[in-house]
Amino acid sequence: MIDDILSELKSSSEKAKEALRRELSKLRTGRAHPAMLDMLRVDYYGTQTPIAQMASVGVPEPRMLTVKPWDKSAVVLVEKAIRESDLGLNPQTDGDLIRIPIPALSEQRRKDLVKIAKKAGEECKVAVRKARHEALDMLNELKSGGGASEDEVERAKKKAEEAVSEAGQSIDQIIAAKEKEILAI
């Protein structure tokens, strides 16, 4: 039972780190990557549709994205969605291909993105601490219910603290790598 609680804690930590990686992949660095458009939705026949489900997104060069909708009638809709997004991008239509130049980031914008990344990292740490709290509660219940001895529970608590500490260090490394990527010119 104790092993189940600890494995659940580690699983929750991994899920939190994976969510952090997904969140950080949406942050714009100086380079183009298709994930930048992942959260954009296009009103396509009355349905909010992700761009990835209605077009192919390519990266022909480091500072350029191309979007080619499969339905030629959707070109205008996709262009409008990109233009009206909060990404600050200015798409240019060339027939049925949309070219999106990625402008260089200003120093102030880079600092703002670093703050956003650190905030996401802190939220991830909060999620890990919440999972630790739940695991410790389950261990205390196990001890009070007579399912495990006090020594076993104390050892499990130490293992839980070690797992949370490792997860915190891992989160710090993820944030540091993203910060370095954002600040690189």
N, C-alpha and C positions, 0 to 999 in steps of 0.2 A: 504494500500500500504506500509506503514511504517513497519507494522508487517511482511509483505512478505520479505522486505529487511533484517530485523533483523533475521528472521528465515533462510533465505539464508546464512547469515553470520555464524550463529550457525551450519548449515549443512556443510558449507565449513570447519569450524574448526574441526568438528567431523571427516570428511573425511581425513583431514590432520593428525589428531591424529591416525586414523586407519591405514593410510599408514605408519606412524612412527612405530606403533606396529608391522606391517608386516616386516618392514625393520629391526627392532631390533630382531625379532624372528630368522632372518637368521644369526645373530652374534653368534659365537660359544662361549659358556661358558664352564666350565669344565665338563658339563654333556651332555650326548647324547640326541638328540631329532630329530624326523624324519624331521622336517622343515629344518634341516641343508642341506638336499639334494634337497630341493625344486627348487633351481635355476639351478641345473644340467640338462643338456640335453644329450641324447644319440642318436647317428646317427643310427637310426633303420629303415632299408629298405629305406634309402635315406631321411628320415624325422627326424628333430630334435625333439625328443620326451622326455617329462619330465619323470623322473624315476618313479614318483608316478603313471603314467598312464600305466606303463609296468611291475611293480613289486610291491610286498608288502614290506613295510619298517617297521621293528619292533625294539623295544628297550628291549632286554632281561635283561639287567643290566645297571646301570648308566653310564658306560663308554664303551658301546658296542652297535653298530647298526648292524642289519642284513637286508640284501636285498635279496629277493627271486623273481627273474624274473619269470613271468608266462610262457614265452617262453624259454626253456632251451638253445636254440641256442644264446640267447642274454646275457648270463652270462658273456662271455668274453667282450662284448661291454660295459656292465654296469661297469664291473671292470675297464676297460680302462678309461672310462669317470670319474670315481671317482678318480683314480690314477692321471690323468692329470689335475684335477681341482686344484684351488688355495686354497683348504681347508687344504692341508697338511696331508691328510689321506692316510693310507697304507692298502688297502683292501686285504683280504685273501680269496681265493675261496676254498670251501669245497663241492665238487660235484656241486649241483645246488644252493647252498646257499653261499652268500658272507658275510663274517664277517668283520666288520670295527671297530677295536679298536680305541677309542678316547683317544689320548695321553693327559696328563696333560699339562696345559698351563704354559709357562714360565712367570715370572714377567713382562718382557719387552712386551711380546705378550698381556698380560692382559691390560697393560697401553695403548698399541696401540688400542685395542678393545674399551677401554673407550673413547679414542679420537674419534674413528669412531662413537660411539654412541652419543657423544656430538655434532659432526658435523651433524648427522642426525637430532638431536633435533633442532639445529639451522636452518636447512633447513625447518623443520616443522613450526618453528616460523615465518620464512620468508613467508611461504605460508599463514599463518593465518593473518599476517600483510597485505599481498597483498589483501586478502579477505576483510579486514577492509577498505583498501583504496578504493576498488570497491564499498563497501556499502556506504562509506561517499560520494563518487562521485554521486551515485544514489540519496542519500538524498539531496545533493545540487541541482541536477537537478529537483527533486520533488519540492523543495522550489522555485527555479527560475521559474518553470513552473506554479506555483500557485496551485499545488496539495495538499500542506500542509502549515500550518502557520509556521512562524519562530520558535515559541516556541515548537511546536510539533517536528520539525526537530532537535532542540537543545536537547530536551529530548531523542530523538532517537539516537543522536550522543553519548550522555552519556551512554546509554544502550549498544551501540556498543562497546565503550571503555571498559565497564565493562565485556562484553562477551569476548573480546580479552584478557583482563587481566586474567580472569578465565582460558581461554584456555592456556595461557602462564604458569600459575601455574600448570595446569594439565600436560603439556608437561614436565616441570621441575621434577614433581613427577615421571613420566614414566621413564625419563632418570636416575634419582637417583636410582630407583628400579633396573634398568638394570645394572647400575654401581656397585651396591652392589652385584648383582648376578654374574657379571663378576669377581669381586675382591675376592669373597668367594672361599676359597680353599677346 
